[in-house]
Amino acid sequence: MPTCYIVGAGEFTARGFTPAAEDMVIAADGGYTRLAEMGVRPHILMGDFDSLAQRPEGVPIKAFPIAKDDTDMGLAMAEGLACGYSDFALYGAGGGRLDHTLANLQLMGGASRKGATVRMVCEGFDVFTLTNGTLKLPPRAQGTLVSVFCHGAQAQGVTLRGLQYPLTNALLTADHPLGVSNAFAAQEAEVMVAQGTLLVYVAVS
């Protein structure tokens, strides 16, 4: 499945950043600097340019005012969705300002409810989205940390397999972090939810 890679201005790791010819790369404002350091030319640069010293030449640009009702990452995700992408990899989307990290997690949950698959790639962890379905977690060593959070009022029919603390048809809510601090019991595990949206945190072993 073609992937839309979005690079923001947060803490960056190049782990798993391997865009292919059919993929799209979007720089969200200061994320362009990260791409330039790797010699990667984005398909488009978007943002209000409050974290980028100057606008580069030779790159398509969509500029927005600082006073707006969305973040640069939100605008970039909307662009990817408008271009027909349903698989997203977010880089530079965590660390730094906590408010922007929380905003990106909100965006991920919203996109998941629209049918998109979204993952946030950070130096020490990944965050995956899941709505009304099953997520096979990437293989990790036994004992690797996994936390499962409800995104929205509640998530029904949550089942965890291959983890130290399994669940079967459980109810997770936004008020109680029942799914925090779990761990791989084997190298393979999966998360299922019958109705609702989950954010799944997986540490890098």
C-alpha positions in Angstrom: 0.0 0.0 0.0 1.4 3.4 -0.9 2.4 5.5 2.1 2.3 9.2 2.8 5.3 10.2 4.8 4.9 13.4 6.8 7.9 15.0 8.5 7.3 17.6 11.2 9.7 19.8 13.2 9.7 17.6 16.4 12.3 15.2 17.5 13.3 13.1 14.5 14.6 9.6 13.8 15.2 8.1 10.4 14.2 4.6 11.5 12.1 3.0 8.9 12.1 6.1 6.7 12.2 4.4 3.3 9.8 6.1 0.8 9.4 4.3 -2.5 8.5 5.7 -5.9 4.7 5.4 -5.3 4.9 7.1 -1.9 4.4 10.8 -1.1 6.7 12.8 1.2 5.3 16.0 2.8 7.4 18.4 4.8 5.4 20.2 7.5 7.2 23.5 8.0 10.5 22.9 9.9 10.4 19.2 9.0 11.9 20.3 5.7 15.2 20.8 7.5 15.3 17.2 8.5 14.6 16.1 4.9 17.3 18.4 3.5 19.8 17.0 5.9 19.1 13.5 4.5 19.1 14.8 0.9 15.4 14.0 0.4 13.3 16.4 -1.7 9.6 16.4 -0.5 6.8 16.4 -3.0 5.4 19.5 -1.2 6.3 21.8 1.7 3.4 23.1 3.8 3.0 25.3 6.8 3.0 28.8 8.3 6.8 29.0 8.2 7.2 29.9 11.9 9.9 27.1 12.3 11.7 27.4 9.0 14.1 30.3 8.5 13.6 30.7 4.8 11.6 29.1 2.0 13.6 26.8 -0.2 13.6 27.0 -4.0 12.6 24.2 -6.3 10.0 22.7 -4.0 6.2 23.1 -4.4 5.0 25.2 -1.4 1.6 25.7 0.2 1.8 28.6 2.7 -0.7 29.4 5.4 -1.1 32.2 7.9 0.1 31.7 11.5 -3.4 32.5 12.7 -5.3 29.5 11.5 -7.5 26.7 12.9 -5.2 23.8 12.2 -1.6 22.7 12.8 0.9 22.3 10.1 0.8 18.5 10.7 -3.0 18.6 10.4 -2.8 20.5 7.1 -0.3 18.0 5.8 -2.5 15.0 6.8 -5.4 16.6 5.1 -3.3 17.1 2.0 -2.3 13.4 2.0 -5.9 12.3 2.4 -7.0 14.6 -0.4 -4.3 13.0 -2.6 -5.9 9.6 -2.0 -3.5 8.2 0.6 -4.8 6.0 3.4 -1.5 4.9 5.0 0.5 7.5 6.9 3.8 7.5 8.6 4.5 10.6 10.8 8.0 11.6 11.6 9.1 14.6 13.8 5.6 14.4 15.4 6.7 13.7 19.0 8.9 15.2 21.6 9.6 18.9 22.1 6.3 20.6 22.8 3.9 18.3 24.6 0.9 20.2 23.3 1.9 19.4 19.7 2.5 15.8 20.5 -1.0 15.6 22.0 -2.4 17.4 19.0 -0.8 14.8 16.7 -2.2 12.0 18.7 -5.7 13.6 18.3 -5.1 13.9 14.5 -4.1 10.2 14.4 -7.3 9.1 16.1 -9.4 11.2 13.8 -7.7 9.9 10.7 -8.2 6.4 11.9 -11.9 6.9 12.2 -11.9 8.0 8.6 -10.4 4.7 7.5 -6.7 5.6 7.5 -3.9 3.7 9.0 -1.5 6.0 10.9 1.7 5.4 12.8 4.0 7.9 14.6 7.6 6.9 14.5 9.8 8.3 17.3 13.3 7.5 18.5 12.3 5.1 21.2 8.8 4.1 20.3 6.0 3.8 17.7 2.4 4.7 18.1 -0.2 3.0 16.0 -3.9 3.6 15.4 -6.7 1.1 15.3 -10.4 1.5 14.7 -12.9 -1.4 14.6 -10.3 -4.1 13.6 -7.1 -6.0 14.4 -3.6 -4.8 14.6 -0.7 -7.2 14.4 2.1 -5.6 16.3 5.6 -5.5 14.8 7.8 -8.3 16.3 9.6 -7.3 19.5 11.6 -9.0 22.1 9.8 -10.6 25.0 9.3 -8.0 27.7 9.1 -5.0 25.3 6.7 -2.4 26.6 3.2 -2.0 25.0 0.5 0.4 26.2 -3.0 0.5 24.7 -5.2 3.7 25.2 -8.7 4.5 24.3 -9.1 7.4 21.9 -12.6 8.7 22.4 -15.2 8.0 25.1 -14.9 4.3 25.0 -13.6 1.3 23.0 -15.6 -1.9 23.2 -14.6 -5.5 22.7 -10.8 -5.0 23.3 -8.8 -8.2 23.1 -5.0 -8.4 23.6 -3.2 -11.5 22.6 0.5 -12.4 23.0 1.0 -9.9 25.8 1.9 -10.4 29.5 -1.5 -9.1 30.6 -4.1 -10.4 28.1 -7.6 -9.0 27.8 -10.7 -10.6 26.2 -13.7 -8.5 25.0 -12.8 -5.7 27.5 -14.1 -2.2 27.7 -11.5 0.6 27.7 -12.5 4.2 28.5 -10.9 7.6 28.2 -11.2 8.0 32.0 -9.0 5.0 33.2 -5.7 3.8 31.6 -6.3 0.1 32.0 -4.1 -0.8 29.1 -1.0 1.0 30.2 2.4 -0.8 30.9 1.8 -4.2 29.3 4.6 -6.1 27.6 5.2 -8.7 24.9 4.9 -12.3 26.2 6.3 -13.6 22.9 7.7 -12.0 19.8 4.3 -11.7 18.1 1.2 -10.1 19.5 -2.0 -8.5 18.4 -4.6 -6.0 19.5 -8.3 -6.1 18.5 -11.2 -3.7 19.1 -14.8 -4.4 18.0 -16.0 -0.8 18.2 -13.9 2.3 18.9 -10.5 3.7 18.4 -7.2 2.8 20.1 -3.8 4.3 20.2 -1.2 1.6 20.7 2.3 2.5 22.1 5.1 0.1 21.3 8.6 0.6 22.6 11.6 -0.1 20.4 13.5 -3.0 21.9 
